[in-house]
Amino acid sequence: MAKSKKKVYSGVMYSTDSNYNFVEENQAGEEETLPPKQQDLRVSLDKKQRAGKAVTLITGFIGSDQDLESLGKMLKQKCGVGGSVKDRMILIQGDFRKRIIELLLAEGYKVKQSGG
């Protein structure tokens, strides 16, 4: 059986405008990545809903998903641990706040530690 090639528009039911052109939110133009000096990143420690294990979160990145992935990969390699990029946040396994702040400052990013 072949899969259906119909387009599914989420959230749009009907439009009476014959000139209406539907643009999905996730396809509505890729964000341009700001230079590191204009980025305002926040580094925090999170233990909620992680079975008590600490995770370092980096939030506030403005740019394309590809650039966010490459920044996350660089941080994981420099810290020598695992992690992921989800919901526009970089998650690094373990408490590496000081090390990540040093690395981001060396790359030219504006960084602040948030939380305790």
C-alpha positions, 0 to 999 in steps of 0.5 A, a space after each residue: 500500500 502506498 502512503 497518501 501524499 496529501 498535505 496536512 495543515 495543522 490548525 487551519 480549517 478553512 479560508 474564504 480568501 482565494 489568495 490565501 497562501 498557507 505557510 507553516 510555522 516551522 517553515 516560515 523562514 529559517 532564523 538567521 544566526 546572530 553573531 556570538 557577541 550579540 547572543 545572550 546565553 544562559 547556563 543553568 543546572 537542572 535536576 527536575 524529572 531526571 531521576 536526580 541526575 544533574 544536567 547543564 542547560 544552555 538556553 537563549 540561542 538565536 539562530 538556525 537549528 543547524 548552528 545550534 546543533 553544531 554548538 551543542 556538538 562542540 560543547 559535548 566534545 570539549 566536556 567529554 560527555 553526552 548530551 542533546 539539543 531539544 526544544 531550542 536548548 542544549 542539554 549537557 549531562 553532568 554539572 559543567 556550568 563553569 567549564 561551559 561558561 569558559 568555553 562560550 566566553 572563549 568563543 565570543 558569546 555573552 554568557 550568564 549563569 542563571 539559577 543557584 
